[in-house]
Amino acid sequence: MTYKETLLFVGKCLTITHEEHNRKIVELEIKSGNVNWDTIVKLSTTHYVFTALYCNLKRANFLRYLPEELVNYMKRITDLNRERNLQIIEQAKEVNELLLANNITPIFLKGTGNLLEGLYEDIAERMVGDIDFIVSELEFKNAIKIASDFGFDKVHNTTFTFPSFIHYPRLKKQGKIAGVEIHKELLKEKYSKEFNYLFVKKDTLLKNNITFLSFENQLSLSIIAYQINDDGQYINTIALRNSYDVFLLSKKVNSFKAIEQFNTLFHPLNNYIALSNKILGQVSSLKYKLTKKSSKALILNNKLLESASFRKKNQKKWSRYLFIKARLKIIFKSIYDKQTRAWLLNRLINGRQN
């Protein structure tokens, strides 16, 4: 199987619980014997959807077509991830109770927020890294102090921490399975006026005394996390883990209505839904507007999927551009921002700290 064939196959597999036409296509493909399961495992692992792939194949009763050794391996990894997520949920509840007791209401984000909200039929589907939540800018420093007093320490204990615009450096408590990231913003400074704490706070949802984003904002943030914060809009690809979240959320809300309210963010988000719709197998709930930009993104993405050399060249070009852009931004910001200037001077004098 080529890279393109593998990606499109995994994409369709992620929808077979809900999309009958993709269910039929996937079953025929598996029965044909043309599926290279080694490449499927590699790609789905890289995109953090290995357990979601297993859960969907199991619900469709397709595991009977797979090699027994592979099924046993998939089951083992999924069981381990389910146990990890149970611990993450309990840890998030503990953090929530701690902050509520100190008159701070955290809004849980991304994977952890989705787990707490109940987005997945099986919590093992989602591979989660950290527990992310956002608080108001006025509560930000106090939330950090409360977490620190409770035993959370910076993972990288450097003297000078880079002054991140979005969140405080990752915190971890001994004996706890997940790190914690305390946010005061949701995305990069350029776009922060359109999607921020005040924007998402007005229509948050409450379940079991835990606060998380509205379904519309969950959908938008699932795209933003990769397309904006991880610079996916430049590379013109998708992350299947994010696209799977967007797909599930599109079953709850109209995906186009969720993004049409934005100005600067609209085209990057619209392009991402277009690409996701293509790679997940033409899903009717993934609604977007076919614009000149989304058409261009689809054409370019197809070229990227078909040529490994072009993918490598494109990745190298944008990596170089983004590296230079980030460094120039730090230098420029250091002119007017005291914290950035102090960090830069320390870096120049003492070098990189581990």
BELMO-V5832 format. One record per backbone hydrogen bond with DSSP energy under -0.5 kcal/mol. CO is the residue of the C=O (numbers start at 1). NH is the residue of the N-H. E is the energy in kcal/mol with one decimal. If there is no record, write none. Layout:
# BELMO-V5832
co=CO nh=NH e=E
co=CO nh=NH e=E
This chain:
# BELMO-V5832
co=2 nh=6 e=-2.4
co=3 nh=7 e=-2.6
co=4 nh=8 e=-2.5
co=5 nh=9 e=-2.0
co=6 nh=10 e=-2.5
co=7 nh=11 e=-2.6
co=8 nh=12 e=-2.1
co=9 nh=13 e=-2.3
co=10 nh=14 e=-1.6
co=12 nh=15 e=-1.8
co=12 nh=16 e=-0.6
co=13 nh=16 e=-0.9
co=15 nh=18 e=-1.7
co=15 nh=19 e=-2.7
co=18 nh=20 e=-0.7
co=19 nh=23 e=-1.8
co=20 nh=24 e=-2.0
co=21 nh=25 e=-1.7
co=22 nh=26 e=-2.7
co=23 nh=27 e=-2.2
co=24 nh=28 e=-2.1
co=25 nh=29 e=-2.1
co=26 nh=30 e=-2.6
co=27 nh=31 e=-2.4
co=28 nh=32 e=-1.5
co=29 nh=33 e=-0.6
co=29 nh=34 e=-0.9
co=30 nh=33 e=-1.3
co=35 nh=37 e=-1.0
co=36 nh=40 e=-1.8
co=37 nh=41 e=-2.5
co=38 nh=42 e=-2.1
co=39 nh=43 e=-2.6
co=40 nh=44 e=-2.6
co=41 nh=45 e=-1.9
co=42 nh=46 e=-2.1
co=43 nh=47 e=-2.0
co=44 nh=49 e=-3.0
co=44 nh=50 e=-0.8
co=45 nh=48 e=-1.3
co=47 nh=241 e=-0.7
co=48 nh=127 e=-0.6
co=49 nh=53 e=-2.7
co=50 nh=54 e=-1.9
co=51 nh=55 e=-2.4
co=52 nh=56 e=-2.1
co=53 nh=57 e=-2.3
co=54 nh=58 e=-2.5
co=55 nh=59 e=-2.2
co=56 nh=60 e=-1.7
co=57 nh=62 e=-3.0
co=57 nh=63 e=-0.6
co=58 nh=61 e=-1.4
co=62 nh=65 e=-2.0
co=63 nh=66 e=-1.3
co=67 nh=71 e=-2.3
co=68 nh=72 e=-2.4
co=69 nh=73 e=-1.8
co=70 nh=74 e=-2.9
co=71 nh=75 e=-2.6
co=72 nh=76 e=-2.0
co=73 nh=77 e=-2.3
co=74 nh=78 e=-2.4
co=75 nh=79 e=-2.7
co=76 nh=80 e=-2.1
co=77 nh=81 e=-2.2
co=78 nh=82 e=-2.3
co=79 nh=83 e=-2.0
co=80 nh=84 e=-2.2
co=81 nh=85 e=-2.6
co=82 nh=86 e=-2.0
co=83 nh=87 e=-1.7
co=84 nh=88 e=-2.2
co=85 nh=89 e=-2.6
co=86 nh=90 e=-1.9
co=87 nh=91 e=-2.4
co=88 nh=92 e=-2.8
co=89 nh=93 e=-2.2
co=90 nh=94 e=-1.8
co=91 nh=95 e=-2.3
co=92 nh=96 e=-2.6
co=93 nh=97 e=-2.4
co=94 nh=98 e=-2.1
co=95 nh=99 e=-2.3
co=96 nh=100 e=-2.6
co=97 nh=101 e=-2.0
co=99 nh=102 e=-1.0
co=99 nh=104 e=-2.6
co=100 nh=103 e=-1.9
co=104 nh=106 e=-0.8
co=106 nh=108 e=-0.6
co=106 nh=211 e=-0.6
co=107 nh=134 e=-2.2
co=108 nh=213 e=-0.8
co=109 nh=112 e=-0.6
co=109 nh=113 e=-2.2
co=110 nh=114 e=-2.4
co=111 nh=115 e=-2.2
co=112 nh=116 e=-2.6
co=113 nh=117 e=-2.1
co=114 nh=118 e=-1.4
co=114 nh=119 e=-2.4
co=122 nh=125 e=-2.3
co=123 nh=126 e=-0.8
co=125 nh=52 e=-0.6
co=126 nh=128 e=-0.6
co=130 nh=132 e=-0.8
co=131 nh=181 e=-2.5
co=132 nh=109 e=-2.6
co=133 nh=183 e=-3.3
co=134 nh=107 e=-2.1
co=136 nh=139 e=-0.6
co=136 nh=140 e=-1.1
co=137 nh=141 e=-0.5
co=139 nh=143 e=-2.6
co=140 nh=144 e=-1.9
co=141 nh=145 e=-2.2
co=142 nh=146 e=-2.6
co=143 nh=147 e=-2.2
co=144 nh=148 e=-2.5
co=145 nh=149 e=-2.8
co=146 nh=150 e=-1.3
co=147 nh=152 e=-2.5
co=148 nh=151 e=-1.5
co=151 nh=174 e=-0.5
co=153 nh=172 e=-2.6
co=155 nh=157 e=-0.7
co=156 nh=158 e=-2.1
co=159 nh=161 e=-0.6
co=162 nh=164 e=-2.0
co=166 nh=184 e=-2.5
co=166 nh=185 e=-2.0
co=170 nh=155 e=-2.5
co=171 nh=180 e=-2.9
co=172 nh=153 e=-2.4
co=173 nh=176 e=-2.3
co=179 nh=131 e=-2.8
co=180 nh=171 e=-2.8
co=180 nh=182 e=-0.5
co=181 nh=133 e=-1.8
co=181 nh=183 e=-0.7
co=182 nh=168 e=-2.5
co=183 nh=135 e=-2.2
co=188 nh=191 e=-1.7
co=188 nh=192 e=-0.8
co=189 nh=192 e=-0.7
co=191 nh=194 e=-1.7
co=191 nh=195 e=-1.0
co=196 nh=200 e=-2.3
co=197 nh=201 e=-2.3
co=198 nh=202 e=-0.8
co=200 nh=203 e=-0.9
co=201 nh=204 e=-1.1
co=205 nh=212 e=-2.2
co=207 nh=210 e=-1.5
co=210 nh=207 e=-2.5
co=211 nh=108 e=-2.6
co=212 nh=205 e=-2.9
co=214 nh=218 e=-2.7
co=215 nh=219 e=-2.3
co=216 nh=220 e=-2.2
co=217 nh=221 e=-2.7
co=218 nh=222 e=-2.1
co=219 nh=223 e=-1.3
co=220 nh=224 e=-2.9
co=221 nh=225 e=-2.8
co=223 nh=226 e=-0.9
co=223 nh=227 e=-3.2
co=224 nh=228 e=-1.9
co=224 nh=229 e=-2.3
co=226 nh=232 e=-2.5
co=227 nh=233 e=-2.1
co=228 nh=231 e=-1.1
co=231 nh=234 e=-1.2
co=231 nh=235 e=-1.1
co=232 nh=236 e=-2.0
co=232 nh=237 e=-0.9
co=238 nh=240 e=-0.5
co=239 nh=243 e=-2.5
co=240 nh=244 e=-2.6
co=241 nh=245 e=-1.6
co=242 nh=246 e=-2.4
co=243 nh=247 e=-2.6
co=244 nh=248 e=-2.4
co=245 nh=249 e=-2.5
co=246 nh=250 e=-2.0
co=247 nh=251 e=-0.5
co=248 nh=251 e=-1.0
co=249 nh=252 e=-1.7
co=249 nh=253 e=-1.9
co=253 nh=255 e=-0.6
co=254 nh=258 e=-1.6
co=255 nh=259 e=-0.9
co=256 nh=259 e=-0.7
co=256 nh=260 e=-2.2
co=259 nh=262 e=-1.8
co=263 nh=266 e=-0.6
co=263 nh=267 e=-0.6
co=265 nh=269 e=-2.2
co=266 nh=270 e=-3.2
co=267 nh=271 e=-2.8
co=268 nh=272 e=-1.6
co=269 nh=273 e=-2.0
co=270 nh=274 e=-2.1
co=271 nh=275 e=-2.4
co=272 nh=276 e=-2.7
co=273 nh=277 e=-2.8
co=274 nh=278 e=-1.7
co=275 nh=279 e=-2.5
co=276 nh=280 e=-2.7
co=277 nh=282 e=-2.8
co=278 nh=281 e=-0.8
co=282 nh=284 e=-0.5
co=283 nh=286 e=-1.4
co=285 nh=255 e=-0.7
co=285 nh=287 e=-1.7
co=288 nh=290 e=-0.5
co=289 nh=291 e=-1.2
co=291 nh=295 e=-2.4
co=292 nh=296 e=-2.0
co=293 nh=297 e=-2.3
co=294 nh=298 e=-2.2
co=295 nh=299 e=-2.1
co=296 nh=300 e=-2.5
co=297 nh=301 e=-2.5
co=298 nh=302 e=-1.9
co=299 nh=303 e=-1.7
co=300 nh=304 e=-2.3
co=301 nh=305 e=-2.3
co=302 nh=306 e=-1.5
co=303 nh=307 e=-1.1
co=305 nh=4 e=-0.5
co=307 nh=311 e=-2.1
co=308 nh=312 e=-2.3
co=309 nh=313 e=-2.3
co=310 nh=314 e=-2.8
co=311 nh=315 e=-2.6
co=312 nh=316 e=-2.4
co=313 nh=317 e=-2.4
co=314 nh=318 e=-2.3
co=315 nh=319 e=-2.3
co=316 nh=320 e=-2.0
co=317 nh=321 e=-2.1
co=318 nh=322 e=-2.9
co=319 nh=323 e=-2.0
co=320 nh=324 e=-2.3
co=321 nh=325 e=-2.5
co=322 nh=326 e=-2.3
co=323 nh=327 e=-2.1
co=324 nh=328 e=-2.5
co=325 nh=329 e=-2.0
co=326 nh=330 e=-1.8
co=327 nh=331 e=-2.1
co=328 nh=332 e=-2.6
co=329 nh=333 e=-2.7
co=330 nh=334 e=-2.0
co=332 nh=335 e=-1.2
co=332 nh=336 e=-0.5
co=333 nh=336 e=-0.9
co=333 nh=337 e=-2.5
co=336 nh=338 e=-0.6
co=337 nh=341 e=-2.2
co=338 nh=342 e=-2.4
co=339 nh=343 e=-2.3
co=340 nh=344 e=-2.5
co=341 nh=345 e=-2.4
co=342 nh=346 e=-2.1
co=343 nh=347 e=-2.4
co=344 nh=348 e=-2.4
co=345 nh=349 e=-2.1
co=346 nh=350 e=-3.2
co=347 nh=351 e=-1.8
